[in-house]
């Protein structure tokens, strides 16, 4: 499992997309990527689901979200 905490990246004014996509591409079949974000990353969910990933979304409260993406086996 890999984790990308996008919150500090976004807070610094940067874009975490490339970091997240690099982590997703490094996953083996059946592995998971957890993304922590200060909002639900709906566009990212669309991009990765179009690449075959499934995902689960969890509202952590206080504006924080956790999305667990799974690469298909």
Backbone as CSV, one residue per row, in Angstrom:
resi,resn,N_x,N_y,N_z,CA_x,CA_y,CA_z,C_x,C_y,C_z
1,UNK,0.854,-1.184,0.000,0.000,0.000,0.000,0.894,1.240,0.000
2,UNK,0.478,2.221,-0.770,1.163,3.510,-0.822,0.197,4.578,-0.322
3,UNK,0.760,5.633,0.240,-0.058,6.750,0.716,0.524,8.052,0.196
4,UNK,-0.355,8.914,-0.315,0.034,10.272,-0.694,-0.848,11.218,0.112
5,UNK,-0.205,12.011,0.950,-0.923,13.042,1.699,-0.842,14.326,0.878
6,UNK,-1.911,14.599,0.155,-1.935,15.762,-0.733,-2.171,17.065,0.021
7,UNK,-2.575,16.984,1.275,-2.920,18.205,2.021,-1.774,19.200,2.117
8,UNK,-0.562,18.790,2.526,0.517,19.791,2.593,0.964,20.275,1.219
9,UNK,0.847,19.427,0.213,1.210,19.831,-1.149,0.267,20.937,-1.614
10,UNK,-1.032,20.718,-1.414,-2.033,21.713,-1.807,-1.896,22.981,-0.974
11,UNK,-1.644,22.824,0.324,-1.498,23.989,1.217,-0.328,24.877,0.800
12,UNK,0.705,24.270,0.209,1.867,25.064,-0.222,1.649,25.706,-1.590
13,UNK,0.474,25.425,-2.213,0.160,26.027,-3.503,0.549,25.166,-4.691
14,UNK,1.060,23.973,-4.432,1.461,23.081,-5.520,0.323,22.142,-5.893
15,UNK,0.511,21.432,-6.989,-0.479,20.490,-7.516,0.026,19.064,-7.279
16,UNK,-0.744,18.218,-6.596,-0.276,16.860,-6.269,-0.542,15.816,-7.356
17,UNK,-1.127,16.202,-8.485,-1.568,15.219,-9.479,-0.436,14.309,-9.951
18,UNK,0.701,14.876,-10.315,1.819,14.059,-10.816,2.336,13.102,-9.757
19,UNK,2.399,13.547,-8.514,2.847,12.692,-7.413,1.891,11.517,-7.230
20,UNK,0.603,11.812,-7.278,-0.410,10.764,-7.108,-0.367,9.784,-8.274
21,UNK,-0.267,10.288,-9.490,-0.241,9.408,-10.654,1.015,8.538,-10.679
22,UNK,2.139,9.072,-10.228,3.365,8.274,-10.152,3.205,7.153,-9.131
23,UNK,2.589,7.462,-7.998,2.358,6.440,-6.975,1.391,5.378,-7.488
24,UNK,0.359,5.795,-8.209,-0.611,4.840,-8.752,0.037,3.932,-9.786
25,UNK,0.879,4.483,-10.629,1.506,3.667,-11.677,2.521,2.680,-11.112
26,UNK,3.034,2.947,-9.917,4.008,2.042,-9.289,3.352,0.864,-8.572
27,UNK,2.028,0.875,-8.457,1.336,-0.203,-7.747,1.327,-1.489,-8.562
28,UNK,1.432,-2.609,-7.866,1.243,-3.915,-8.483,-0.242,-4.241,-8.475
29,UNK,-0.627,-5.248,-9.244,-2.022,-5.683,-9.284,-2.534,-5.977,-7.872
30,UNK,-3.720,-5.470,-7.566,-4.344,-5.704,-6.268,-3.872,-4.788,-5.151
31,UNK,-2.866,-3.963,-5.395,-2.374,-3.064,-4.349,-3.249,-1.819,-4.239
32,UNK,-3.090,-1.116,-3.112,-3.899,0.065,-2.822,-3.056,1.325,-2.726
33,UNK,-3.699,2.426,-3.072,-3.137,3.763,-2.898,-4.130,4.564,-2.079
34,UNK,-3.680,5.104,-0.958,-4.513,5.965,-0.124,-4.109,7.411,-0.392
35,UNK,-5.098,8.231,-0.735,-4.871,9.656,-0.957,-5.633,10.420,0.113
36,UNK,-4.919,11.269,0.826,-5.518,12.153,1.830,-5.586,13.546,1.219
37,UNK,-6.761,14.165,1.286,-6.952,15.462,0.642,-7.865,16.348,1.483
38,UNK,-7.785,17.682,1.268,-8.647,18.607,2.009,-10.025,18.777,1.363
39,UNK,-10.341,17.939,0.380,-11.643,17.934,-0.296,-11.760,16.586,-0.997
40,UNK,-12.972,16.208,-1.382,-13.112,14.965,-2.128,-12.557,15.178,-3.536
41,UNK,-11.542,14.408,-3.924,-10.891,14.622,-5.221,-11.653,13.946,-6.367
42,UNK,-12.825,14.483,-6.663,-13.711,13.884,-7.670,-13.026,13.742,-9.037
43,UNK,-12.299,14.751,-9.549,-11.630,14.560,-10.843,-10.621,13.407,-10.816
44,UNK,-9.892,13.265,-9.723,-8.928,12.174,-9.592,-9.640,10.828,-9.582
45,UNK,-10.769,10.762,-8.896,-11.557,9.530,-8.887,-11.938,9.134,-10.309
46,UNK,-12.317,10.115,-11.118,-12.676,9.848,-12.503,-11.499,9.360,-13.337
47,UNK,-10.349,10.009,-13.162,-9.159,9.637,-13.930,-8.741,8.207,-13.596
48,UNK,-8.626,7.908,-12.299,-8.148,6.580,-11.929,-9.187,5.497,-12.191
49,UNK,-10.461,5.810,-12.047,-11.471,4.796,-12.357,-11.482,4.491,-13.859
50,UNK,-11.174,5.479,-14.697,-11.096,5.230,-16.134,-9.897,4.349,-16.486
51,UNK,-8.950,4.228,-15.554,-7.795,3.347,-15.742,-8.015,1.997,-15.063
52,UNK,-9.224,1.751,-14.597,-9.563,0.449,-14.035,-9.519,0.353,-12.523
53,UNK,-9.137,1.433,-11.849,-9.084,1.414,-10.392,-10.497,1.478,-9.810
54,UNK,-10.717,0.757,-8.727,-11.919,0.961,-7.924,-11.509,1.873,-6.771
55,UNK,-12.495,2.457,-6.088,-12.137,3.338,-4.977,-13.252,3.394,-3.949
56,UNK,-12.834,3.728,-2.728,-13.751,3.974,-1.623,-13.414,5.331,-1.036
57,UNK,-14.447,6.099,-0.719,-14.281,7.454,-0.212,-14.728,7.507,1.237
58,UNK,-13.941,8.195,2.063,-14.298,8.370,3.473,-14.119,9.831,3.869
59,UNK,-15.178,10.442,4.365,-15.122,11.805,4.894,-14.577,11.707,6.311
60,UNK,-13.397,12.259,6.546,-12.750,12.186,7.859,-13.210,13.295,8.802
61,UNK,-14.028,14.208,8.298,-14.455,15.349,9.095,-13.450,16.480,8.993
62,UNK,-13.829,17.639,9.440,-12.973,18.836,9.407,-12.455,19.137,8.004
63,UNK,-13.193,18.698,6.977,-12.795,18.987,5.600,-11.798,18.016,5.010
64,UNK,-11.361,17.018,5.757,-10.378,16.065,5.252,-11.060,14.814,4.704
65,UNK,-10.473,14.271,3.661,-11.011,13.095,2.980,-9.920,12.062,2.783
66,UNK,-10.315,10.783,2.815,-9.409,9.691,2.486,-10.066,8.888,1.357
67,UNK,-9.317,8.709,0.275,-9.805,7.896,-0.829,-8.815,6.758,-1.011
68,UNK,-9.326,5.541,-0.966,-8.504,4.352,-1.166,-8.786,3.802,-2.560
69,UNK,-7.751,3.850,-3.399,-7.847,3.334,-4.763,-7.239,1.942,-4.786
70,UNK,-7.867,1.038,-5.524,-7.349,-0.329,-5.666,-7.106,-0.635,-7.134
71,UNK,-5.872,-1.058,-7.402,-5.550,-1.493,-8.771,-6.174,-2.881,-8.949
72,UNK,-6.817,-3.124,-10.087,-7.439,-4.442,-10.277,-6.397,-5.564,-10.284
73,UNK,-6.820,-6.717,-9.820,-5.929,-7.892,-9.789,-5.838,-8.523,-11.159
